[in-house]
Amino acid sequence: MAIIKFDQYLDVSKYWARHVDVNALTGRGEESSLTSVANQLIAEKLKIAADSVVVDVGCGGGHFLLSINNVARRIGILPLQEEVQMLSSFYENEKIEFLKGYSHSIPLPSGLADRIVINGVCLCLPDRESFVATATELARLAKPGCKLFLGEHPESDEFTGRQYDDSLVHFLLWSVKSRGIGYALRHAYRMLQALLGFSDYLIYPKRNYFTVRSEVAEIFAAAGWSLLWDADRCLPRTEAGSKQVMIRHDYLFERNTD
Ligand SMILES: C[S@@+](CC[C@H](N)C(=O)[O-])C[C@H]1O[C@@H](n2cnc3c(N)ncnc32)[C@H](O)[C@@H]1O
């Protein structure tokens, strides 16, 4: 039990997989109800037929795959062996396959998928090059006419204005100014609990990969996808008792027939 600082999102996932917390693997913290709202939207947009092969890339806690139980094949791709092991044993009575892979390198044959989901994943990518490689790899995996839901992608750096680095004192001062005294006190309490050895206090990476909408459409068009729909998604969040609203963007693409 300690204060733990993460520089990489993959290390955060490794931590939660070891602590067997499927809700934390969604990255939505205290707002687990947001996961079912997100899953309903994804299912509504993808219109999944019973004979579909569905691949969820970066499937987090596996909640979306669990929610669509009447399909031919459900496959979750996760970058860490720890996550694959944890979800395979957590869902051992479900017919869901979990495989280790990355959005730019998926261990499945070309032209397999009827539906692909990649939700809240591309913000973890290191750079534009990986995003381009992801668009190309998803196109390889897709059958012609396959629908792809790319969700919760930021259009801006969500950490702008947070100049507290990894200093807990600077973080608390920033919290008082921008979130209020109640929020700062609740974080201070959690930090104290970690220092006394009762729980862990996690310091998350302070960067996210972001792309403006026109560039997302361009990159995916170049990889063989047509944009069918896109919209802002409002993500209300509760963190240490404080309500915040974050806007990210969703896209629905269709794989072109070559
Ligand atoms: C914020 S969670 C979102 C989980 C889930 N898609 C959802 O919407 O609830 C990010 C997920 O992406 C995975 N991930 C991170 N980098 C990845 C990459 N390069 N390729 C595939 N998955 C990745 C993480 O392991 C985690 O499962």
The ligand as an SDF file (V2000), in Angstrom:
LIG
                    3D

 27 29  0  0  0  0  0  0  0  0999 V2000
   -9.8190    3.3140  -20.9350 C   0  0  0  0  0  0  0  0  0  0  0  0
   -9.8170    1.5730  -21.1700 S   0  0  0  0  0  0  0  0  0  0  0  0
  -11.3000    1.3990  -22.1800 C   0  0  0  0  0  0  0  0  0  0  0  0
  -11.8530    0.0150  -22.0740 C   0  0  0  0  0  0  0  0  0  0  0  0
  -13.0920   -0.3040  -22.9090 C   0  0  0  0  0  0  0  0  0  0  0  0
  -12.8520   -0.2120  -24.3200 N   0  0  0  0  0  0  0  0  0  0  0  0
  -14.2560    0.5450  -22.4930 C   0  0  0  0  0  0  0  0  0  0  0  0
  -14.6770    1.4260  -23.2640 O   0  0  0  0  0  0  0  0  0  0  0  0
  -14.7560    0.3250  -21.3830 O   0  0  0  0  0  0  0  0  0  0  0  0
   -8.4900    1.3800  -22.3190 C   0  0  0  0  0  0  0  0  0  0  0  0
   -8.2380   -0.0500  -22.7690 C   0  0  0  0  0  0  0  0  0  0  0  0
   -7.3360   -0.0150  -23.8880 O   0  0  0  0  0  0  0  0  0  0  0  0
   -6.3380   -0.9880  -23.7120 C   0  0  0  0  0  0  0  0  0  0  0  0
   -5.1820   -0.5270  -24.5040 N   0  0  0  0  0  0  0  0  0  0  0  0
   -4.2920    0.4430  -24.2030 C   0  0  0  0  0  0  0  0  0  0  0  0
   -3.3960    0.5690  -25.1970 N   0  0  0  0  0  0  0  0  0  0  0  0
   -3.7430   -0.3330  -26.1580 C   0  0  0  0  0  0  0  0  0  0  0  0
   -3.2150   -0.6940  -27.4260 C   0  0  0  0  0  0  0  0  0  0  0  0
   -2.1280   -0.0990  -27.9300 N   0  0  0  0  0  0  0  0  0  0  0  0
   -3.8240   -1.6650  -28.1130 N   0  0  0  0  0  0  0  0  0  0  0  0
   -4.9320   -2.2840  -27.6340 C   0  0  0  0  0  0  0  0  0  0  0  0
   -5.4840   -1.9860  -26.4410 N   0  0  0  0  0  0  0  0  0  0  0  0
   -4.8980   -1.0210  -25.7110 C   0  0  0  0  0  0  0  0  0  0  0  0
   -6.1320   -1.0510  -22.2060 C   0  0  0  0  0  0  0  0  0  0  0  0
   -5.5190   -2.2440  -21.8400 O   0  0  0  0  0  0  0  0  0  0  0  0
   -7.5950   -0.9530  -21.7370 C   0  0  0  0  0  0  0  0  0  0  0  0
   -8.1930   -2.2220  -21.8190 O   0  0  0  0  0  0  0  0  0  0  0  0
  1  2  1  0
  2  3  1  0
  2 10  1  0
  3  4  1  0
  4  5  1  0
  5  6  1  0
  5  7  1  0
  7  8  2  0
  7  9  1  0
 10 11  1  0
 11 12  1  0
 11 26  1  0
 12 13  1  0
 13 14  1  0
 13 24  1  0
 14 15  1  0
 14 23  1  0
 15 16  2  0
 16 17  1  0
 17 18  1  0
 17 23  2  0
 18 19  1  0
 18 20  2  0
 20 21  1  0
 21 22  2  0
 22 23  1  0
 24 25  1  0
 24 26  1  0
 26 27  1  0
M  CHG  2   2   1   9  -1
M  END
$$$$
